[in-house]
Amino acid sequence: MPTCKRCNGVGPAELWGRYELNGQLRKVCPECAAKGKAERGIRKCARCAATSADRSDWGRYGCNGRPKVLCPDCDSKCIRERDQQRQRNEAAAAAGYERGWVSTPEYHRMQRERVASTDGRVYVPQVERERIGRMVAADKHADRIRSQWMREWLRPFRKSGRELYQTDLAFREAEKARWRETYAGRRQDEIARVTAYKRAHAERNLEWTAVRKEREAMLADGTITPEAIALLKREATQCGYCGCVLADKQTDHMIPLVLGGEHSLRNIVIVCPPCNGKKARLTYEEWIERADAQHRERVCALYCERYGKALAA
């Protein structure tokens, strides 16, 4: 018994039927053959997938009389689109565009809009982008003008940093704290920079050393000897300025030699490297101002002990 190629059903050969052209047995059962014949008479639109089952006005091609692949609505829309395309091409050709509508700026703009819509973006024309850019530039320029006017208007009411440092105690302490923080952050870098400079300019370093030796010899009172310095370092356990426990001991002139300080035991103090680096060539009054607030009393007491007179903290 033959088997249907569509529904896989079986049936007697005498009911199956045969092809009229060659007399061979059909490959589908009578029900599937009738169903296929009915389906071949129904057309489906290639655009909107509408069928001709409920449309009696389905058109046919004039050349061969076959039903059209588009439904009447889509066919009318396609005709209108072709007319519009022809009109656009004629207008573009009249405007001097050899390739017609596809070479016009309007077509390229529509293509960019389509690509932006596909990517999920909002298309902004070039003219609009340029306008927005000019507006942003104008706003920035206006902000600069307003800031300048504000600075000029506030200038008579503001004090300079030097005036604030001299009159405002809170501002002075804040500036000192900022300087200490800045120095602590760059201390190692400064040490490395100075070491590299001395290594690269050995002759100049020798000149500075000779000048210092000459200055020490000129300002010495005879109390400074290597044994005396070694004794001071052995006896010193705390920094003379900050009071920290000394791990690395250095000598410092309370009044710098470059400012006329004497090279004597009275002017020598054993200090830690951070304090020695921060004091540098400062006068003792400047060093009192620059020292930390918690160490300022100790620094003043040391000067009073050595020189018998007090300096204001």
Backbone torsions as a table, in degrees:
resi	resn	phi	psi	omega
1	MET	NA	134.3	-177.8
2	PRO	-70.9	155.2	179.5
3	THR	-115.6	134.4	-179.4
4	CYS	-70.8	135.6	179.7
5	LYS	-75.6	-13.3	-179.2
6	ARG	-97.9	-58.0	-174.2
7	CYS	-101.6	-1.0	-178.8
8	ASN	60.6	21.6	177.2
9	GLY	-82.4	159.8	-180.0
10	VAL	-121.0	156.5	-179.8
11	GLY	-168.8	169.7	179.8
12	PRO	-67.9	146.9	-176.3
13	ALA	-66.6	-31.1	-178.6
14	GLU	-68.1	-21.3	177.6
15	LEU	-95.2	-9.0	-174.3
16	TRP	-73.7	-38.4	-177.8
17	GLY	89.8	161.6	179.6
18	ARG	-131.5	157.9	177.4
19	TYR	-73.3	141.6	-176.9
20	GLU	-73.5	-27.9	-175.1
21	LEU	-74.8	-45.8	-175.4
22	ASN	-121.0	-2.7	177.1
23	GLY	74.6	8.0	179.7
24	GLN	-77.3	157.2	-178.5
25	LEU	-68.6	138.9	-179.1
26	ARG	-66.6	154.5	-178.3
27	LYS	-92.6	-10.0	179.5
28	VAL	-123.8	155.4	179.4
29	CYS	-73.1	164.2	-178.9
30	PRO	-58.2	-37.9	-179.9
31	GLU	-65.0	-44.1	-179.9
32	CYS	-68.6	-33.3	178.5
33	ALA	-65.7	-42.0	178.9
34	ALA	-66.4	-39.3	179.7
35	LYS	-65.6	-41.0	178.6
36	GLY	-66.6	-36.6	177.8
37	LYS	-64.4	-40.7	178.9
38	ALA	-67.0	-37.1	-179.7
39	GLU	-69.8	-34.6	178.9
40	ARG	-65.3	-23.5	177.9
41	GLY	-82.3	-9.4	179.9
42	ILE	-101.6	128.0	179.3
43	ARG	-99.2	148.4	177.2
44	LYS	-121.1	131.8	-177.6
45	CYS	-66.0	135.8	-179.5
46	ALA	-74.5	-13.3	-179.7
47	ARG	-103.1	-57.1	-173.5
48	CYS	-102.7	0.5	178.3
49	ALA	63.6	19.3	174.7
50	ALA	-74.1	151.0	-178.7
51	THR	-107.1	159.5	-179.7
52	SER	-85.3	5.3	-178.7
53	ALA	-66.3	-35.6	-178.6
54	ASP	-110.3	16.4	177.5
55	ARG	-124.5	115.7	179.7
56	SER	-88.9	-11.8	-177.1
57	ASP	-100.3	23.8	-180.0
58	TRP	-63.9	124.1	-174.3
59	GLY	-78.4	168.6	177.1
60	ARG	-131.2	154.3	178.2
61	TYR	-71.7	139.1	-179.3
62	GLY	-72.9	-22.6	-175.6
63	CYS	-78.6	-38.9	-176.0
64	ASN	-128.0	-4.4	177.3
65	GLY	76.5	6.7	179.6
66	ARG	-80.0	153.8	178.3
67	PRO	-63.9	144.8	-178.8
68	LYS	-72.1	156.6	179.7
69	VAL	-82.2	-8.9	178.9
70	LEU	-114.7	147.9	175.8
71	CYS	-71.6	166.9	-178.2
72	PRO	-56.9	-39.1	-179.4
73	ASP	-66.5	-49.0	179.7
74	CYS	-65.7	-33.2	178.7
75	ASP	-65.6	-42.2	177.9
76	SER	-64.9	-40.9	178.9
77	LYS	-63.8	-40.7	178.9
78	CYS	-63.9	-38.8	179.0
79	ILE	-64.4	-42.9	178.7
80	ARG	-63.8	-39.8	178.8
81	GLU	-64.4	-40.4	178.1
82	ARG	-64.4	-39.6	178.1
83	ASP	-64.4	-43.4	178.2
84	GLN	-63.6	-40.7	178.5
85	GLN	-63.1	-41.4	178.9
86	ARG	-64.1	-42.0	179.2
87	GLN	-65.4	-41.2	178.5
88	ARG	-64.3	-40.5	178.7
89	ASN	-64.4	-39.8	178.7
90	GLU	-66.1	-40.8	178.6
91	ALA	-66.9	-39.9	179.1
92	ALA	-66.2	-40.5	178.1
93	ALA	-64.3	-38.3	177.9
94	ALA	-67.3	-28.6	179.0
95	ALA	-82.1	-5.0	176.8
96	GLY	103.3	8.2	177.4
97	TYR	-89.5	112.1	-173.1
98	GLU	-65.9	-37.6	-176.8
99	ARG	-85.7	2.8	177.0
100	GLY	85.2	-147.7	-173.1
101	TRP	-62.8	-33.0	-174.8
102	VAL	-70.1	-12.8	-179.9
103	SER	-102.9	5.5	-178.8
104	THR	-85.6	153.9	176.2
105	PRO	-61.6	-33.2	179.8
106	GLU	-63.1	-39.3	178.7
107	TYR	-65.3	-43.8	178.8
108	HIS	-63.5	-36.9	177.2
109	ARG	-63.5	-42.9	178.7
110	MET	-63.6	-37.0	177.7
111	GLN	-64.9	-42.3	178.5
112	ARG	-65.0	-38.5	176.8
113	GLU	-62.8	-40.1	-179.1
114	ARG	-66.4	-42.3	178.9
115	VAL	-65.2	-41.7	178.8
116	ALA	-63.8	-40.0	178.0
117	SER	-64.4	-38.3	178.2
118	THR	-65.8	-37.5	-180.0
119	ASP	-81.7	-3.7	-179.1
120	GLY	79.9	23.7	179.8
121	ARG	-108.7	164.8	175.1
122	VAL	-100.2	120.9	-177.9
123	TYR	-78.3	129.2	177.0
124	VAL	-118.7	119.1	-178.8
125	PRO	-60.3	159.7	-179.0
126	GLN	-62.3	-39.3	179.8
127	VAL	-62.1	-41.6	179.4
128	GLU	-67.8	-39.1	177.5
129	ARG	-62.8	-40.9	177.6
130	GLU	-64.8	-39.3	178.7
131	ARG	-64.3	-42.5	178.2
132	ILE	-64.3	-40.1	177.9
133	GLY	-62.2	-41.9	177.9
134	ARG	-64.8	-38.2	178.0
135	MET	-64.4	-42.4	178.7
136	VAL	-63.5	-43.0	178.3
137	ALA	-62.9	-40.0	178.3
138	ALA	-65.0	-38.8	178.2
139	ASP	-64.5	-41.9	178.7
140	LYS	-63.3	-42.4	178.9
141	HIS	-63.3	-41.3	178.3
142	ALA	-64.3	-37.9	177.4
143	ASP	-63.5	-40.3	177.9
144	ARG	-63.7	-40.8	179.4
145	ILE	-65.1	-43.6	179.4
146	ARG	-63.7	-39.8	178.1
147	SER	-63.8	-40.3	179.1
148	GLN	-65.4	-43.8	177.6
149	TRP	-60.4	-40.8	-179.5
150	MET	-64.2	-43.0	178.6
151	ARG	-62.2	-43.1	179.9
152	GLU	-66.2	-36.5	-179.4
153	TRP	-71.4	-34.9	-177.6
154	LEU	-86.7	-10.0	-175.5
155	ARG	-58.2	-43.3	179.9
156	PRO	-65.0	-21.9	-176.0
157	PHE	-95.9	-4.5	-177.7
158	ARG	-102.7	149.2	174.5
159	LYS	-102.0	149.0	177.6
160	SER	-71.4	164.4	179.7
161	GLY	-61.1	-35.4	180.0
162	ARG	-67.7	-41.2	178.5
163	GLU	-65.0	-42.8	178.3
164	LEU	-63.6	-38.8	-179.7
165	TYR	-63.7	-34.5	-177.9
166	GLN	-83.0	-26.5	-173.4
167	THR	-110.4	-27.6	-174.7
168	ASP	-104.9	111.2	-177.5
169	LEU	-66.7	-40.6	-180.0
170	ALA	-63.6	-42.2	178.1
171	PHE	-63.9	-38.9	179.8
172	ARG	-63.5	-46.1	179.5
173	GLU	-64.9	-38.1	178.4
174	ALA	-64.9	-40.1	178.3
175	GLU	-65.6	-40.0	178.5
176	LYS	-64.7	-41.7	177.8
177	ALA	-62.8	-39.1	178.9
178	ARG	-65.8	-40.4	178.2
179	TRP	-63.3	-42.9	180.0
180	ARG	-63.5	-41.2	179.1
181	GLU	-65.2	-40.8	178.8
182	THR	-63.8	-42.7	179.9
183	TYR	-65.3	-42.0	-179.8
184	ALA	-63.1	-33.1	-179.5
185	GLY	-73.5	-31.2	-175.8
186	ARG	-108.6	9.4	-173.8
187	ARG	-60.5	-50.4	-178.9
188	GLN	-63.3	-38.7	178.1
189	ASP	-64.1	-40.1	179.1
190	GLU	-66.7	-40.2	177.9
191	ILE	-61.9	-44.3	179.2
192	ALA	-64.6	-38.7	179.8
193	ARG	-65.3	-44.9	-179.6
194	VAL	-65.5	-40.7	179.1
195	THR	-63.0	-43.0	178.7
196	ALA	-65.5	-38.5	179.1
197	TYR	-64.7	-43.3	179.7
198	LYS	-65.0	-37.2	179.3
199	ARG	-67.9	-36.2	-179.1
200	ALA	-79.7	-22.6	-179.4
201	HIS	-123.6	66.1	-177.2
202	ALA	-63.6	-37.4	-178.9
203	GLU	-64.0	-43.6	179.9
204	ARG	-66.6	-36.1	177.7
205	ASN	-63.9	-38.7	176.8
206	LEU	-64.7	-36.9	177.8
207	GLU	-64.5	-43.6	179.0
208	TRP	-62.6	-41.2	179.1
209	THR	-62.5	-40.5	179.3
210	ALA	-66.0	-40.5	178.6
211	VAL	-63.5	-41.1	179.4
212	ARG	-65.2	-42.8	178.7
213	LYS	-61.4	-40.7	178.7
214	GLU	-65.3	-40.6	179.3
215	ARG	-66.8	-39.9	177.4
216	GLU	-62.9	-39.7	-180.0
217	ALA	-66.9	-36.7	-179.0
218	MET	-71.1	-36.9	-174.0
219	LEU	-99.8	4.7	-177.9
220	ALA	-76.6	145.5	177.0
221	ASP	-108.2	6.3	177.3
222	GLY	91.7	-1.1	-179.1
223	THR	-91.6	-11.2	-177.5
224	ILE	-92.1	119.2	172.5
225	THR	-136.7	158.7	176.7
226	PRO	-56.7	-35.4	179.9
227	GLU	-67.6	-38.1	-179.8
228	ALA	-67.4	-40.6	178.3
229	ILE	-64.7	-42.1	179.1
230	ALA	-63.6	-38.1	178.3
231	LEU	-65.5	-41.3	177.7
232	LEU	-61.3	-42.3	-179.0
233	LYS	-68.2	-34.9	179.0
234	ARG	-68.7	-38.4	-176.3
235	GLU	-78.8	-26.5	-176.3
236	ALA	-78.5	126.7	177.0
237	THR	-116.0	-18.4	180.0
238	GLN	-127.6	153.7	177.8
239	CYS	-66.5	136.8	-179.3
240	GLY	-68.7	-19.2	-177.5
241	TYR	-100.1	-48.9	-174.5
242	CYS	-106.6	-13.7	177.2
243	GLY	80.9	8.9	179.5
244	CYS	-75.1	158.9	178.6
245	VAL	-70.6	129.5	-173.9
246	LEU	-83.3	121.7	170.9
247	ALA	-102.3	-38.7	176.7
248	ASP	-121.9	117.0	-172.8
249	LYS	-100.6	131.6	177.6
250	GLN	-131.6	156.0	178.2
251	THR	-100.6	144.3	179.2
252	ASP	-139.4	141.6	174.6
253	HIS	-87.4	120.6	-179.6
254	MET	-56.9	-47.1	170.4
255	ILE	-104.1	114.3	-173.0
256	PRO	-56.9	146.6	178.2
257	LEU	-62.0	-34.8	-178.5
258	VAL	-67.2	-19.6	177.7
259	LEU	-101.5	11.6	176.6
260	GLY	98.0	7.6	179.0
261	GLY	-68.0	148.2	-176.6
262	GLU	-82.1	151.7	178.1
263	HIS	-95.7	82.7	-174.4
264	SER	-143.5	167.8	178.9
265	LEU	-65.2	-28.6	178.9
266	ARG	-66.9	-30.3	-176.2
267	ASN	-94.9	-5.6	-178.0
268	ILE	-95.8	136.9	175.8
269	VAL	-138.5	141.7	179.8
270	ILE	-89.1	123.4	-173.4
271	VAL	-134.2	170.7	174.9
272	CYS	-84.7	159.2	-178.8
273	PRO	-59.2	-41.0	178.8
274	PRO	-59.8	-44.3	180.0
275	CYS	-66.7	-39.1	179.1
276	ASN	-63.2	-39.9	179.3
277	GLY	-70.2	-37.6	-178.5
278	LYS	-73.2	-33.9	-178.9
279	LYS	-73.5	-48.0	175.6
280	ALA	50.2	-121.7	-176.9
281	ARG	-99.9	16.5	-179.1
282	LEU	-67.5	145.3	169.4
283	THR	-67.7	165.3	-176.5
284	TYR	-68.5	-32.5	175.9
285	GLU	-63.8	-43.2	177.8
286	GLU	-66.1	-35.0	179.9
287	TRP	-67.8	-35.8	175.4
288	ILE	-62.3	-40.8	178.2
289	GLU	-67.6	-35.7	-175.8
290	ARG	-82.5	-22.8	-176.7
291	ALA	-66.6	157.5	176.9
292	ASP	-61.6	149.7	-176.2
293	ALA	-61.1	-36.7	-177.9
294	GLN	-74.2	-16.0	179.7
295	HIS	-104.6	-2.6	-172.6
296	ARG	-65.2	-39.3	179.7
297	GLU	-64.4	-38.4	178.9
298	ARG	-65.7	-40.1	-179.7
299	VAL	-65.4	-41.5	178.7
300	CYS	-66.4	-40.9	-179.9
301	ALA	-63.4	-36.3	178.8
302	LEU	-63.6	-41.8	179.1
303	TYR	-66.4	-41.6	179.2
304	CYS	-63.6	-38.1	179.5
305	GLU	-67.1	-40.1	-176.4
306	ARG	-79.5	-40.4	-171.2
307	TYR	-111.4	-2.0	174.6
308	GLY	72.4	14.8	175.5
309	LYS	-141.8	151.7	-174.1
310	ALA	-97.4	149.3	172.9
311	LEU	-115.7	140.6	-178.1
312	ALA	-67.4	136.3	179.6
313	ALA	-81.9	NA	NA
